[in-house]
Amino acid sequence: MVRLFSCRKRHCRCVSRQILAFPGLDGEQIRRPRPASLAPVFLRFVEGQDVTECKSMRTYGWVATELCFKDVEIVNERMLRSPFKIIGVPRLLDGFPSVKPMQVRGVDDEIVYLTEIRVREPSLGLPIVESLIDLPFIMVLACSDLKKSIAWVKDVWGLPVSDPVEVKNDIISNFFETNPEEKHELCIVKGEGQTFLELDQFPVGATVRPQYSGILPPGVAITSMMFPDFERLRGHWAVPAVICEGAIYGGRRVGMLLTPDGALLEVVEGSPDK
């Protein structure tokens, strides 16, 4: 179970001024779920225009949200009765016994990874799951040039990035209609002991995500993260940092960056554990 909050743009305190600057959000509904564990993390669902010609999973940018669960088989039963389409059944991954994922596609082509965390070991960089449906785990960023994106993370953030590995990816293979035995490169970004970003090299055939005047990008539109060293980000802002109020921001400074492929990355000043 998650807790839902709704608001209208002119009264909204769950999105920053940078997001509210998109005029297409005027009057649109926004939902802000939080896990039953009350972990200080949120999802935001923003009602937007129907952009049927955009297949976000075939474009660069944020392509998936990964959520943590105590029991993915229970969640799978719920998904069978939901509007979501199961595109990857629950199964253990070779070489990754600590997690058991499945994948679903939403009604607007958004992709959600539903992952059971099978161990309670913070040293592995895995979250501690306290409720059946709990906090977001990893945000997945599709890249046109993985090496360029890795260099950007290291240069701008100074965060450690794992060496790229090649793995089979059923989701990519299905969306791009490629050989399921073909492997694709990915790497993981960590910060303060947490694993929170996955960078995926997308295959030939992926395109730049269309930009539409005044509205957020379709699909997974934006990711927000906390980062303590705003001085390091000086000179990199796409939208300069300002103080924002509300449950998500708490009077902290908030700015906006663009990834090398133009994805929106909102940064809240502070440490993730505070």
N, C-alpha and C positions, 0 to 999 in steps of 0.2 A: 504494500500500500504506500502511496506517496501523498503528500499534502499539496493541494493546489491553491494558488492565489491568482486572481485575475485583476487586471487594471486596464485603464485607457491611457493613451499616450500622454495627454496633458497632465495627468496625475501620477504618472508612472515613476516609481523609485527602484525598480528592479532592472532597469537598463540605463546606461550612462548617456550623457549628453551627446557623445559621439555617435551612438546608435540612433538616438532620437533625431539626429540631424537628417536622417533619411526621410524626406517628406512623404514618401509612400506609406509610412507607418502611421500617419495621422488617423486616429480613430480605430486602428486595428486592435484586435484582442491579443493580449499577451498572457501566457500562463507560465508560472514559475514553480515546477514541482521540486520537492525536497524529499530525500529518502526518510522512511520511518525511523531509521537509526538516528536522525537529526544530525548527521554528518554535515559540516558547514560547506556543502557544495550544492549547486543548483543546475537544473536544466531550464532553458527558456524556450517556449514554443511561441512563435510569432505568426499570427495569421497574415498571409500575404496573397499576392496575386498568383493565379494559376499560370505557370510558365510551362506549357506542355511540351514545347520543342526542346527544352533543356533536359538532357539525361546526365544528371550531376555525377553519376558513378563513372561516366566516360570522360570526365573533365578533370583538370588539375584543381587542387584546393582541398578543403575539408570534405572528406567523402564518407566518414563513418564516425559514430560515437560508440564507445565500448562501455557497457555497464557491468557491474559486479553483482553476482548472485550467490546465495548459499546452496541452491539446488537447481541446476539448469533443467533437470527433467520435469520438475513441477512447473517451471516457467514455460517449457515447451508445450505442456498440456494447455496452458492458458493461451499461448500463441495460436494453437490450433483452433481456438474459438474466437479469435480476434480478427480485426481487419488486416493485420499484418500477414504478409506472405513469408513462409519459412523458405529461405534460400540456402540454408546450411544447417543440417540436423545436428543435435548434440553429439560430439565425439571427442575422444582424446587425441591430442596431436603428438606425432612422433617427436620425441626429444623434449616435450614440455608436459611432464606428468602433473605439474602443479595447477594446471588450468584445464577446464573442459568447456569449450565455447560452442555456440550456435550463432546463426546469423538470420536476421529477418529484414524484409523491405517494407517500408511504410507506404501509405496511400499516395504520398507525394514523391516516391522514389528515394526517400531517405533510407540509409542503411544503418542498422543498429546491430552491434556485436553484443551478444548476451553471454557472459563468461562466468562460469562457476570457479571460484577460487578455492582450491582443495587443500590448502595449507594455511597455517597461521604463523608466518615467518617473515617479519618486517625486513630482515636483512636481505631478502630476495627482491626487494623493491615492489612487493605485492601489497595491496591494501588489505586491511583487516575488515572482513565483512561481518556486520552486526545484525542485519535484517535480510529477509528473503530477497528483496530487491533493494540494492544499496547504491553506493556512490558511483559516479563515473570513474573509469579506470584510465583508458588511453583514448586520445583523439588521433584519428588517422588522417595524415596529410598526403595527398597524391602529388607527386613531383614530376616535372618534366625533365629535370636534371638532378639526380640524387646527390651527386658530388657537390653541386652548387648549393643545394639546400643544407647539406651537412656543414659546408664552409660558413654559411650564413648563421646557423645555430651557434657554431663555435665562436665566430667573430663577434656577433651581436650580443649573445647571451653568456658566452664563456662556459657553457654546460658540456658535460661529457656525452659523447655519442658513441654507441657501440659500432664495431666494425660491421659493414654490410654483410648480410648473409643471403643466400639464394634459397627460396622455399617455394613449394607449390602453393598456389592460391586459387581455390575453386571459385571465389567470388570474381576475381579479375578474369579468370578464364571464361566464366559464363557470360560476363558482360561484354567482353571483347571477342568472344567466340574463337578463342585460341586453344591450342592443344593443352588439355588438362595436365599433361606431364611436364609442360614448360614451367620453368622456375623464374621467379621474379625477385629482384633485390629489395631488401628493406633493412632498416636499422632502427634502433630505439634510443630515445633521449631521456636522460635522468636528471633530476634536480633535487637536492636535499634528501637523497635516499629514496625518492619516489620515481617510478617509471610513469611517464605521463604523455609522451608523444611517440608515434610511430610514423616514420617517413618511408613511403612506398615509391619505388620507381615504377611509373605507369608505362605501359607498352606503347609502341607505335599505334596511332589511331586515336589516342587521347587528344583532347583539344582544350583550349583555354575556355574557362567557364564564361558564358555570356554575361555581360553587365547590363543591367536595366536601370534606366534613369529613375532615381528616387526611391528604389526599393532594395532591400537586402538581397544578396545572391540566393538563388533557390537551393533547396536541399539543406545541408549543414552549412549555415551561413557564416557563423563566427564562433571562435573559441576564446574563452577568457581564462587567464591564468594569473597567479600571484608571483611577484618577483621583487626581491628586497632592494636591489641596487639600481635605482632609477638614474643615477649619474652615469652608469655604464650605457644606458640607452639614449643618452643625449646625442642628438644629431641623427638618430634613426627614426624618429617619430614621423608617421604619416599624418597623425592628428596629435597635437601637443597635449600633455597631461594636464588635467584640471581636477579639482576636488569634487567628488560625487558622494551623495548621501544614499541612504537606503540599506536594506538588509544585506545586500550583496557587497556593497562598497564600503559602508561604515565610515564615511568621512575621509576616505583615503584618496590619494591621487590616482587617476585613471587616464591612460593614453592608448592610442591605437597604432599598431604596426601593420605593415604588409609583408607577407612572406615573398620569396623570390617569384612565385607564380601569382602573386596578387591576392592571396587569401587574407581575410581580416583576422587579426589577432589582437584582442583587447587585453591590456596588462594592468593589473591592480597592484599598487605598491604594498608590499608586506611579505611576510613569510607564510608559506602554505599551512603551517601548523599553528597559526595564530589567528 
